């Protein structure tokens, strides 16, 4: 999957131009274009501000580094700066992983407030890709409108792809060659929907600290796998907790200790089990809430998550928390009947709670905490 190659654009001159919808713009023309876009934005079009601020860092402020922040899933988001060399090396690693070449058409349909969206823009500049930028809100297919181009590569969150497949599966196949998913778990239901889809779909593993994906797994096709495969020269180990340690020789910081519990197959392959801080120790068994949620995502008609609560007999037991205006008692029978079809006895919740709204991070990830 990965081959070393030479690049026309050096690291020092990676952000000198951008091909936007077939038209090549100089660095200052790129800035002027997105400055005009920002000035014309409607009040709700915050995404245009986000693109503008990224473009300003890459062009007007010399592109020596860009600002980013951690997701905030397990604590307050932490501000950081990613240097140019890391940005370009990450972009090149993506090119080698997915066989991207100068002039390939790519789509940016993610907000540039977060690393996944930022890196789609960086890849376009650093690799000479032909970029189309659009509103990340709502339907990807609707926002494409009459554009019929075939995109060689794009990154999406699972919800975007799920919606697109439901709206027009054939159009997804016609317009997208390769899609990389990130930013949230892929449900068992979505993974099943992807089987038979001619578009190659991958799930990435990574973070802001690893400058997006450090490993990928194929979700459909003959090479479909439950294991993540390291890209480039990335390799893995685990710590005393059983959590993944990511070694990134292409980045300034060479080692990243995570809170992700994994089954480490070897130094380049792992199966992801869940977050160390979420695991439920129930009756001597480890239960991973994220794995339960992958099973129940297509079954329970409400946003939800699983968490631990103290139990005198089991130590900890499974609790299910639902996001709904309706009371838990009103929907309990409906929910339990659905759960019986996909969960084992020891995985079934001993408590069901309903909340009007979940706490969420700025990137939309659910914070697993009960609030009044």
NUKEFI-155656 format. One record per residue (C-alpha): residue number from 1; residue in one letter; chain; y negated, z, x negated. Coordinates in steps of 0.5 Angstrom, whole numbers. Layout:
BEGIN
+-----+------+-----+-------+-------+-------+
: seq : type : mol :     y :     z :     x :
+-----+------+-----+-------+-------+-------+
: NUM :    A :   A :     Y :     Z :     X :
...
+-----+------+-----+-------+-------+-------+
//
This chain:
BEGIN
+-----+------+-----+-------+-------+-------+
: seq : type : mol :     y :     z :     x :
+-----+------+-----+-------+-------+-------+
:   1 :    X :   A :     0 :     0 :     0 :
:   2 :    X :   A :    -5 :     1 :    -6 :
:   3 :    X :   A :    -7 :    -3 :   -11 :
:   4 :    X :   A :   -12 :    -3 :   -17 :
:   5 :    X :   A :   -17 :    -8 :   -17 :
:   6 :    X :   A :   -24 :   -10 :   -20 :
:   7 :    X :   A :   -30 :    -9 :   -16 :
:   8 :    X :   A :   -36 :   -14 :   -16 :
:   9 :    X :   A :   -41 :    -8 :   -14 :
:  10 :    X :   A :   -41 :    -3 :   -19 :
:  11 :    X :   A :   -42 :     5 :   -17 :
:  12 :    X :   A :   -49 :     4 :   -20 :
:  13 :    X :   A :   -51 :    -2 :   -15 :
:  14 :    X :   A :   -47 :     0 :   -10 :
:  15 :    X :   A :   -52 :     1 :    -5 :
:  16 :    X :   A :   -57 :    -5 :    -6 :
:  17 :    X :   A :   -55 :    -9 :     0 :
:  18 :    X :   A :   -51 :    -9 :     7 :
:  19 :    X :   A :   -48 :   -15 :    11 :
:  20 :    X :   A :   -50 :   -13 :    18 :
:  21 :    X :   A :   -47 :   -18 :    23 :
:  22 :    X :   A :   -46 :   -24 :    18 :
:  23 :    X :   A :   -53 :   -23 :    15 :
:  24 :    X :   A :   -54 :   -20 :     8 :
:  25 :    X :   A :   -60 :   -15 :     8 :
:  26 :    X :   A :   -63 :   -12 :     1 :
:  27 :    X :   A :   -64 :    -5 :     1 :
:  28 :    X :   A :   -71 :    -5 :     3 :
:  29 :    X :   A :   -69 :    -9 :     9 :
:  30 :    X :   A :   -63 :    -5 :    11 :
:  31 :    X :   A :   -68 :     1 :    11 :
:  32 :    X :   A :   -73 :    -3 :    15 :
:  33 :    X :   A :   -68 :    -5 :    20 :
:  34 :    X :   A :   -66 :     2 :    22 :
:  35 :    X :   A :   -73 :     4 :    22 :
:  36 :    X :   A :   -75 :     0 :    27 :
:  37 :    X :   A :   -68 :     1 :    31 :
:  38 :    X :   A :   -70 :     9 :    31 :
:  39 :    X :   A :   -77 :     8 :    33 :
:  40 :    X :   A :   -75 :     4 :    39 :
:  41 :    X :   A :   -69 :     9 :    41 :
:  42 :    X :   A :   -69 :    12 :    48 :
:  43 :    X :   A :   -69 :    20 :    48 :
:  44 :    X :   A :   -61 :    20 :    49 :
:  45 :    X :   A :   -60 :    15 :    43 :
:  46 :    X :   A :   -59 :    21 :    38 :
:  47 :    X :   A :   -54 :    16 :    34 :
:  48 :    X :   A :   -60 :    12 :    32 :
:  49 :    X :   A :   -63 :    18 :    29 :
:  50 :    X :   A :   -57 :    19 :    25 :
:  51 :    X :   A :   -56 :    12 :    23 :
:  52 :    X :   A :   -63 :    12 :    20 :
:  53 :    X :   A :   -63 :    19 :    16 :
:  54 :    X :   A :   -56 :    16 :    13 :
:  55 :    X :   A :   -59 :    10 :    11 :
:  56 :    X :   A :   -66 :    13 :     8 :
:  57 :    X :   A :   -61 :    17 :     4 :
:  58 :    X :   A :   -57 :    11 :     1 :
:  59 :    X :   A :   -64 :     7 :     0 :
:  60 :    X :   A :   -70 :    10 :     0 :
:  61 :    X :   A :   -68 :    16 :    -3 :
:  62 :    X :   A :   -64 :    12 :    -8 :
:  63 :    X :   A :   -57 :    14 :    -6 :
:  64 :    X :   A :   -55 :    19 :   -11 :
:  65 :    X :   A :   -52 :    23 :    -6 :
:  66 :    X :   A :   -52 :    24 :     2 :
:  67 :    X :   A :   -52 :    30 :     6 :
:  68 :    X :   A :   -46 :    33 :    10 :
:  69 :    X :   A :   -43 :    39 :    13 :
:  70 :    X :   A :   -36 :    42 :    14 :
:  71 :    X :   A :   -33 :    42 :    21 :
:  72 :    X :   A :   -35 :    49 :    23 :
:  73 :    X :   A :   -28 :    50 :    26 :
:  74 :    X :   A :   -26 :    56 :    22 :
:  75 :    X :   A :   -33 :    59 :    21 :
:  76 :    X :   A :   -40 :    57 :    20 :
:  77 :    X :   A :   -41 :    49 :    18 :
:  78 :    X :   A :   -43 :    49 :    11 :
:  79 :    X :   A :   -48 :    44 :     8 :
:  80 :    X :   A :   -46 :    40 :     2 :
:  81 :    X :   A :   -48 :    34 :    -2 :
:  82 :    X :   A :   -43 :    28 :    -4 :
:  83 :    X :   A :   -45 :    25 :   -10 :
:  84 :    X :   A :   -45 :    17 :   -11 :
:  85 :    X :   A :   -39 :    17 :   -15 :
:  86 :    X :   A :   -35 :    20 :   -10 :
:  87 :    X :   A :   -37 :    16 :    -4 :
:  88 :    X :   A :   -36 :    10 :    -8 :
:  89 :    X :   A :   -29 :    12 :   -11 :
:  90 :    X :   A :   -27 :    14 :    -3 :
:  91 :    X :   A :   -29 :     7 :    -1 :
:  92 :    X :   A :   -25 :     4 :    -6 :
:  93 :    X :   A :   -19 :     8 :    -4 :
:  94 :    X :   A :   -20 :     6 :     3 :
:  95 :    X :   A :   -20 :    -1 :     1 :
:  96 :    X :   A :   -14 :    -1 :    -3 :
:  97 :    X :   A :   -10 :     3 :     2 :
:  98 :    X :   A :   -12 :    -2 :     8 :
:  99 :    X :   A :   -13 :    -8 :     3 :
: 100 :    X :   A :   -20 :    -9 :     5 :
: 101 :    X :   A :   -24 :   -15 :     2 :
: 102 :    X :   A :   -31 :   -17 :     1 :
: 103 :    X :   A :   -34 :   -20 :     8 :
: 104 :    X :   A :   -28 :   -17 :    12 :
: 105 :    X :   A :   -31 :   -15 :    19 :
: 106 :    X :   A :   -31 :    -8 :    20 :
: 107 :    X :   A :   -34 :    -4 :    26 :
: 108 :    X :   A :   -38 :     3 :    26 :
: 109 :    X :   A :   -37 :     6 :    33 :
: 110 :    X :   A :   -37 :    14 :    30 :
: 111 :    X :   A :   -44 :    18 :    30 :
: 112 :    X :   A :   -47 :    18 :    23 :
: 113 :    X :   A :   -48 :    26 :    24 :
: 114 :    X :   A :   -41 :    27 :    21 :
: 115 :    X :   A :   -37 :    24 :    15 :
: 116 :    X :   A :   -32 :    19 :    18 :
: 117 :    X :   A :   -38 :    15 :    21 :
: 118 :    X :   A :   -42 :    16 :    15 :
: 119 :    X :   A :   -37 :    13 :    11 :
: 120 :    X :   A :   -36 :     7 :    15 :
: 121 :    X :   A :   -43 :     5 :    13 :
: 122 :    X :   A :   -42 :     7 :     6 :
: 123 :    X :   A :   -36 :     3 :     5 :
: 124 :    X :   A :   -39 :    -3 :     8 :
: 125 :    X :   A :   -45 :    -3 :     3 :
: 126 :    X :   A :   -40 :    -1 :    -3 :
: 127 :    X :   A :   -35 :    -6 :    -1 :
: 128 :    X :   A :   -39 :   -12 :     1 :
: 129 :    X :   A :   -36 :   -11 :     8 :
: 130 :    X :   A :   -39 :   -15 :    14 :
: 131 :    X :   A :   -41 :    -9 :    19 :
: 132 :    X :   A :   -43 :    -8 :    26 :
: 133 :    X :   A :   -46 :    -2 :    29 :
: 134 :    X :   A :   -46 :     1 :    36 :
: 135 :    X :   A :   -47 :     7 :    40 :
: 136 :    X :   A :   -41 :    11 :    39 :
: 137 :    X :   A :   -42 :    14 :    46 :
: 138 :    X :   A :   -38 :    12 :    52 :
: 139 :    X :   A :   -33 :     6 :    52 :
: 140 :    X :   A :   -32 :     2 :    45 :
: 141 :    X :   A :   -30 :    -4 :    49 :
: 142 :    X :   A :   -36 :    -4 :    54 :
: 143 :    X :   A :   -41 :    -3 :    48 :
: 144 :    X :   A :   -38 :    -9 :    45 :
: 145 :    X :   A :   -40 :   -13 :    51 :
: 146 :    X :   A :   -39 :   -20 :    49 :
: 147 :    X :   A :   -38 :   -19 :    42 :
: 148 :    X :   A :   -31 :   -23 :    41 :
: 149 :    X :   A :   -30 :   -22 :    34 :
: 150 :    X :   A :   -24 :   -19 :    31 :
: 151 :    X :   A :   -25 :   -13 :    27 :
: 152 :    X :   A :   -21 :   -12 :    20 :
: 153 :    X :   A :   -22 :    -5 :    20 :
: 154 :    X :   A :   -25 :     1 :    24 :
: 155 :    X :   A :   -25 :     8 :    25 :
: 156 :    X :   A :   -24 :    12 :    32 :
: 157 :    X :   A :   -23 :    19 :    35 :
: 158 :    X :   A :   -16 :    19 :    39 :
: 159 :    X :   A :   -20 :    19 :    45 :
: 160 :    X :   A :   -24 :    13 :    44 :
: 161 :    X :   A :   -17 :     9 :    43 :
: 162 :    X :   A :   -14 :    12 :    49 :
: 163 :    X :   A :   -20 :    10 :    53 :
: 164 :    X :   A :   -20 :     3 :    50 :
: 165 :    X :   A :   -12 :     2 :    51 :
: 166 :    X :   A :   -13 :     4 :    58 :
: 167 :    X :   A :   -18 :    -1 :    60 :
: 168 :    X :   A :   -16 :    -7 :    56 :
: 169 :    X :   A :   -10 :    -7 :    52 :
: 170 :    X :   A :   -10 :   -14 :    50 :
: 171 :    X :   A :   -17 :   -14 :    48 :
: 172 :    X :   A :   -15 :    -8 :    43 :
: 173 :    X :   A :   -10 :   -13 :    40 :
: 174 :    X :   A :   -14 :   -19 :    40 :
: 175 :    X :   A :   -20 :   -15 :    37 :
: 176 :    X :   A :   -18 :   -10 :    32 :
: 177 :    X :   A :   -13 :   -11 :    26 :
: 178 :    X :   A :   -13 :    -4 :    24 :
: 179 :    X :   A :   -15 :     3 :    27 :
: 180 :    X :   A :   -16 :     9 :    23 :
: 181 :    X :   A :   -16 :    15 :    27 :
: 182 :    X :   A :   -19 :    22 :    26 :
: 183 :    X :   A :   -23 :    28 :    28 :
: 184 :    X :   A :   -18 :    31 :    33 :
: 185 :    X :   A :   -10 :    31 :    34 :
: 186 :    X :   A :    -6 :    25 :    37 :
: 187 :    X :   A :    -3 :    27 :    43 :
: 188 :    X :   A :     5 :    25 :    44 :
: 189 :    X :   A :     3 :    21 :    50 :
: 190 :    X :   A :    -2 :    17 :    46 :
: 191 :    X :   A :     3 :    16 :    40 :
: 192 :    X :   A :     8 :    13 :    45 :
: 193 :    X :   A :     2 :     9 :    48 :
: 194 :    X :   A :     1 :     6 :    41 :
: 195 :    X :   A :     9 :     3 :    41 :
: 196 :    X :   A :     9 :    -4 :    42 :
: 197 :    X :   A :     1 :    -5 :    40 :
: 198 :    X :   A :     0 :   -11 :    35 :
: 199 :    X :   A :    -6 :    -7 :    32 :
: 200 :    X :   A :    -4 :    -3 :    26 :
: 201 :    X :   A :    -6 :     5 :    28 :
: 202 :    X :   A :    -6 :    10 :    23 :
: 203 :    X :   A :    -8 :    17 :    23 :
: 204 :    X :   A :   -12 :    20 :    17 :
: 205 :    X :   A :   -11 :    27 :    14 :
: 206 :    X :   A :   -18 :    29 :    10 :
: 207 :    X :   A :   -24 :    33 :    11 :
: 208 :    X :   A :   -31 :    33 :     9 :
: 209 :    X :   A :   -29 :    36 :     2 :
: 210 :    X :   A :   -24 :    31 :     1 :
: 211 :    X :   A :   -29 :    25 :     3 :
: 212 :    X :   A :   -25 :    23 :     9 :
: 213 :    X :   A :   -18 :    21 :     9 :
: 214 :    X :   A :   -13 :    23 :     3 :
: 215 :    X :   A :    -7 :    22 :     6 :
: 216 :    X :   A :    -5 :    17 :    12 :
: 217 :    X :   A :     1 :    16 :    17 :
: 218 :    X :   A :     3 :    10 :    21 :
: 219 :    X :   A :     3 :    11 :    28 :
: 220 :    X :   A :     6 :     5 :    31 :
: 221 :    X :   A :    10 :    -1 :    28 :
: 222 :    X :   A :    17 :    -1 :    24 :
: 223 :    X :   A :    14 :     4 :    19 :
: 224 :    X :   A :    12 :     9 :    24 :
: 225 :    X :   A :    13 :    16 :    21 :
: 226 :    X :   A :    12 :    23 :    22 :
: 227 :    X :   A :    10 :    24 :    15 :
: 228 :    X :   A :     3 :    24 :    11 :
: 229 :    X :   A :     3 :    19 :     5 :
: 230 :    X :   A :    -2 :    21 :     0 :
: 231 :    X :   A :    -7 :    15 :    -2 :
: 232 :    X :   A :    -8 :    13 :    -9 :
: 233 :    X :   A :    -7 :    18 :   -14 :
: 234 :    X :   A :    -8 :    24 :    -9 :
: 235 :    X :   A :    -2 :    29 :   -10 :
: 236 :    X :   A :    -1 :    35 :    -6 :
: 237 :    X :   A :     2 :    42 :    -7 :
: 238 :    X :   A :     2 :    48 :    -3 :
: 239 :    X :   A :     0 :    56 :    -4 :
: 240 :    X :   A :     3 :    62 :    -3 :
: 241 :    X :   A :     2 :    62 :     5 :
: 242 :    X :   A :     5 :    55 :     5 :
: 243 :    X :   A :    -2 :    52 :     6 :
: 244 :    X :   A :    -3 :    45 :     3 :
: 245 :    X :   A :    -7 :    44 :    -3 :
: 246 :    X :   A :   -10 :    37 :    -4 :
: 247 :    X :   A :   -11 :    34 :   -11 :
: 248 :    X :   A :   -16 :    29 :   -12 :
: 249 :    X :   A :   -17 :    26 :   -19 :
: 250 :    X :   A :   -22 :    21 :   -16 :
: 251 :    X :   A :   -27 :    26 :   -14 :
: 252 :    X :   A :   -31 :    31 :   -18 :
: 253 :    X :   A :   -28 :    37 :   -15 :
: 254 :    X :   A :   -21 :    36 :   -17 :
: 255 :    X :   A :   -17 :    41 :   -12 :
: 256 :    X :   A :   -18 :    43 :    -5 :
: 257 :    X :   A :   -15 :    49 :    -2 :
: 258 :    X :   A :   -14 :    48 :     6 :
: 259 :    X :   A :   -11 :    53 :    11 :
: 260 :    X :   A :    -7 :    47 :    14 :
: 261 :    X :   A :     1 :    50 :    14 :
: 262 :    X :   A :     5 :    44 :    12 :
: 263 :    X :   A :    12 :    42 :    10 :
: 264 :    X :   A :    12 :    39 :     3 :
: 265 :    X :   A :    17 :    34 :     2 :
: 266 :    X :   A :    15 :    32 :    -5 :
: 267 :    X :   A :     8 :    32 :    -8 :
: 268 :    X :   A :     6 :    26 :    -4 :
: 269 :    X :   A :     9 :    27 :     3 :
: 270 :    X :   A :     8 :    32 :     8 :
: 271 :    X :   A :     9 :    34 :    15 :
: 272 :    X :   A :     3 :    38 :    18 :
: 273 :    X :   A :     5 :    44 :    22 :
: 274 :    X :   A :    -2 :    47 :    24 :
: 275 :    X :   A :    -7 :    51 :    22 :
: 276 :    X :   A :    -5 :    58 :    18 :
: 277 :    X :   A :   -11 :    62 :    22 :
: 278 :    X :   A :    -8 :    59 :    29 :
: 279 :    X :   A :     0 :    60 :    28 :
: 280 :    X :   A :     3 :    65 :    33 :
: 281 :    X :   A :     9 :    70 :    31 :
: 282 :    X :   A :    13 :    71 :    37 :
: 283 :    X :   A :    19 :    75 :    37 :
: 284 :    X :   A :    21 :    73 :    29 :
: 285 :    X :   A :    19 :    65 :    31 :
: 286 :    X :   A :    13 :    61 :    28 :
: 287 :    X :   A :    10 :    57 :    34 :
: 288 :    X :   A :     4 :    52 :    32 :
: 289 :    X :   A :    -1 :    51 :    38 :
: 290 :    X :   A :    -3 :    45 :    35 :
: 291 :    X :   A :     4 :    42 :    36 :
: 292 :    X :   A :     5 :    45 :    43 :
: 293 :    X :   A :    -2 :    41 :    45 :
: 294 :    X :   A :     1 :    35 :    42 :
: 295 :    X :   A :     7 :    36 :    48 :
: 296 :    X :   A :     2 :    38 :    53 :
: 297 :    X :   A :    -4 :    33 :    52 :
: 298 :    X :   A :    -1 :    28 :    57 :
: 299 :    X :   A :     2 :    33 :    62 :
: 300 :    X :   A :    -4 :    38 :    64 :
: 301 :    X :   A :   -10 :    35 :    67 :
: 302 :    X :   A :   -15 :    40 :    64 :
: 303 :    X :   A :   -18 :    41 :    57 :
: 304 :    X :   A :   -14 :    47 :    54 :
: 305 :    X :   A :   -11 :    50 :    48 :
: 306 :    X :   A :    -6 :    55 :    46 :
: 307 :    X :   A :    -7 :    62 :    42 :
: 308 :    X :   A :    -4 :    69 :    41 :
: 309 :    X :   A :    -4 :    75 :    44 :
: 310 :    X :   A :    -1 :    82 :    43 :
: 311 :    X :   A :     5 :    83 :    46 :
: 312 :    X :   A :     9 :    90 :    45 :
: 313 :    X :   A :    16 :    87 :    45 :
: 314 :    X :   A :    15 :    80 :    41 :
: 315 :    X :   A :     9 :    82 :    37 :
: 316 :    X :   A :     5 :    76 :    39 :
: 317 :    X :   A :     6 :    72 :    45 :
: 318 :    X :   A :     3 :    65 :    47 :
: 319 :    X :   A :    -3 :    65 :    52 :
: 320 :    X :   A :    -5 :    58 :    55 :
: 321 :    X :   A :   -13 :    58 :    56 :
: 322 :    X :   A :   -15 :    52 :    61 :
: 323 :    X :   A :   -22 :    49 :    62 :
: 324 :    X :   A :   -24 :    49 :    69 :
: 325 :    X :   A :   -28 :    51 :    75 :
: 326 :    X :   A :   -22 :    53 :    79 :
: 327 :    X :   A :   -19 :    60 :    78 :
: 328 :    X :   A :   -12 :    61 :    74 :
: 329 :    X :   A :    -9 :    63 :    80 :
: 330 :    X :   A :   -10 :    57 :    84 :
: 331 :    X :   A :    -7 :    52 :    79 :
: 332 :    X :   A :    -2 :    57 :    76 :
: 333 :    X :   A :     4 :    54 :    80 :
: 334 :    X :   A :     2 :    46 :    78 :
: 335 :    X :   A :     1 :    48 :    71 :
: 336 :    X :   A :     7 :    52 :    70 :
: 337 :    X :   A :    11 :    46 :    73 :
: 338 :    X :   A :     8 :    41 :    68 :
: 339 :    X :   A :    10 :    46 :    62 :
: 340 :    X :   A :    17 :    47 :    64 :
: 341 :    X :   A :    18 :    39 :    63 :
: 342 :    X :   A :    16 :    39 :    56 :
: 343 :    X :   A :    16 :    46 :    53 :
: 344 :    X :   A :    22 :    50 :    50 :
: 345 :    X :   A :    23 :    57 :    53 :
: 346 :    X :   A :    20 :    61 :    47 :
: 347 :    X :   A :    14 :    56 :    47 :
: 348 :    X :   A :    12 :    58 :    55 :
: 349 :    X :   A :     6 :    62 :    55 :
: 350 :    X :   A :     6 :    69 :    58 :
: 351 :    X :   A :    -1 :    69 :    60 :
: 352 :    X :   A :    -5 :    63 :    63 :
: 353 :    X :   A :   -13 :    64 :    63 :
: 354 :    X :   A :   -18 :    59 :    66 :
: 355 :    X :   A :   -25 :    59 :    63 :
: 356 :    X :   A :   -31 :    55 :    66 :
: 357 :    X :   A :   -33 :    52 :    59 :
: 358 :    X :   A :   -30 :    52 :    52 :
: 359 :    X :   A :   -34 :    54 :    45 :
: 360 :    X :   A :   -34 :    47 :    41 :
: 361 :    X :   A :   -37 :    45 :    34 :
: 362 :    X :   A :   -42 :    40 :    33 :
: 363 :    X :   A :   -37 :    35 :    32 :
: 364 :    X :   A :   -34 :    37 :    39 :
: 365 :    X :   A :   -28 :    41 :    36 :
: 366 :    X :   A :   -26 :    46 :    41 :
: 367 :    X :   A :   -27 :    53 :    38 :
: 368 :    X :   A :   -20 :    57 :    40 :
: 369 :    X :   A :   -24 :    64 :    42 :
: 370 :    X :   A :   -24 :    67 :    49 :
: 371 :    X :   A :   -32 :    67 :    52 :
: 372 :    X :   A :   -34 :    71 :    58 :
+-----+------+-----+-------+-------+-------+
//
